[in-house]
Structures are given as C-alpha cells and as structure tokens.
C-alpha cells in the first residue's frame, strides 16, 4: 500500500548516489529522511589486513555516509526540516578485535554525526546516530561461533540483537 522506489546504489560512488537522489526527488518531490545504513566488513588482524580491505571498508562505511549526506542535505536545508540517521556500531565506540578498518569507520561516523548535528540542527535538520551491538544478520553469521558466544556473553540480554530491535531504535 506504499509508494516505493528501488534503485541499486554504490554509496562509495558519488555519481551513483547523485542518480539516486535525483530519481527520488523526481518520484516523490522531496526527501524527508536519510538513513545511512550501508556497511561492510573485511575483518582481519592489523598484521594481516590488506590496504585494499582497509580502504574498501572506509569507502563504503565512511565515505559513503559523507557522499550520501552531502547529496541529500541541500534538499533538507531548503525545506527547513529533515532527519539524518547514521549507522555507527559499538565497535566504533569500544573497538573490536580484528576490526581495525570497521571500528575506525564507525568511530568516524560518530564524529561526523556530532559535527553535522551542530552544523544543521539550528536549520531544522536533526542528525543522530544509532550504534547497534551485534545483530543477528548475514554479516555476523560469517563470524566464528566462538566469537559470537563471546559477544553474547557480555550483552545484558545474553543474545544477539534482532533486526526489529534496531529498526525500533531508528523509529
């Protein structure tokens, strides 16, 4: 019952994002909310991490947030209202073994979020971040069972989060 538009996008490519934004504006006439949720992992200990894997995670998880926000924020500012919700991670707050690239990208998202909240808040654009813990997704399913057991042992609920838990945080 909802009017939706699907567009495949590579958030690390400015032209891909600009095409998405233009098609969205053409279809809906406006943008009210941007959720920067694209993210990847290429986990390895620092001594085994390749520069290519380090850079690809930054390209998607960090530069993608920058590119998407820069493409959308002019429309939000022109309207005088809107919301931007960035996806960070507890790994960006606490660090995580084998995630130099991922933790760095998600920590930087927190810094950009705080900066943009100051830049755009007084102009009617609300900017926040959600920093989920480990969620039962395909990305986490790739992790060794021992690592998943260790993660759940430190969580108050003693279980991985579910997608609906995170969706409720965004709502």
N, C-alpha and C positions, 0 to 999 in steps of 0.2 A: 503493500500500500504506500510505499515511499518512493519518491523520485530520486533515483541514484544515478551516478555516473562512474563508470570504471575506466581507469586509464593506467596502464602499466608505466612505471616511472623508475628511473635510476636516480635516486636522490643525490648521488655524487656528481651528477652531470647537470650543469646549470641549464642547458637548453632543454633537457628532458623535463625539468621542474617548471621552467617557464611555459612550456607547452601545456602542462597540466593546469597551471594557474589560469592561463588564457582560456582553455576549454571549460574550466569550472566557472569562470566569470561569464562566458558566453552562454553556458547552460543555465546557471542559477541566478546570474545577475549580481552576485555578491559572494563574499566569503565571511563567515562569522567566527569560525573556529579552525585553528591549525593544530593538529596533534602530530608532533614529530616523534614517530614511533618506529621508524625503520632502524634496524640494528643487526649486526652480525658479530660472530666471534671467530677468531683464528687463534685458539689458545696454544700456548707453549711457554715453557720457562724462558726467561730472558736469554740464556745462553744458547737456546735452540730456536728462538724466534727469528724468522727471516725479516728483512727490511720490507719485503713485499707484503707479508702478512700484517706487519705493524701498520704500514701505510694504508692498506685496504680497509682495515677496521676504522682508522681515523677518517678516511674518505667518506665512509657511509655513516658512521655513528656521530661524527663531529662536524665535518664539512657539510654533510647532508642537512644537518639541523640549521647550519648557517645559511646555506643556499635556499632552503625552503622558507625560512623565516624572512630572509631578505626579499624573496619574491612575493610573499603574502602581506607583509606588514604595511606596505604603502596603501593597500586597499582597506585594511583595518583602521589605519590612521585617518584616511579620508572619510570613512564612516563615523569616526569618533568613538568607536567601540569594537570590541572583539576579544577573543581569548586565544592564547598560545599555551599549549601544554607540551612540555618537553619530557621525553622519557630518559631518565638517568638510571641509576642502579645502586644498590647497596655496595656493589664492587667499586663504584666511583667514590664512595664515602669511606669505606674501610679497606679497600684493596682486596685482592684475591689472588691466591697462588696460581701462577701460570697465566695471569691475565694482565700483563703489563699494558698492552695496547687497549684492551677493553676498559680496564679501570681508568686509564688516562683519558680515554674519550668520554667516559661517563662523568668523571670529575670535572672535565672542562665544560660539559653541558650544564652542570650546576652553576659554574661561574658565569657562563653566558646568560643563563636564566636570570640570575640576580642582577646582572648588568641591564638586561632588556627590561626587567620589571621597573628599574629606576628610569630608564630612557622613555618608556612608553606608558607607564602607569598613569601618569598625570594627564595623558592624552586619551584616556579611556580604554586602553588595551591592557588587559590583565595577563601577566606572564607567570606561569608556575611550572614546577617540575614534579613528576612522580618518580620515586626511586624504589622500585619494587625489589624485593628479595628474589629468591629463586622460585620460578614459576614453572609448573608442570607443562612445558612446551617441548616441541621437537628439538629446539636448541639445547635444552637441559637434558633431554633424553639421550643425547650423544655422550654425556659425561659418564665416567665410570661410576658404578653403583656405590663404591666406597666413598667417592666424593659427594654423592647425593645423600648418603647416610650421614656423613659428617655435617653437611649443610642443615639437614632437618633436625639434627641433634641440638643445634644452637637456637632454633626458632621456637618461640613460645608455644605455638600450636602443634609442634612436632610433626609438621607436614609441609610439603611444598605448597606454595600458593597456587590457586587456580586462575585461569584467565578471567573468570567472572569477578574474582576478588579485585583484580587490577582494573577491570572495566568500571567497577563501582567506585574506585578511587578517582578515576577520570571524571565520572559523572558528578 
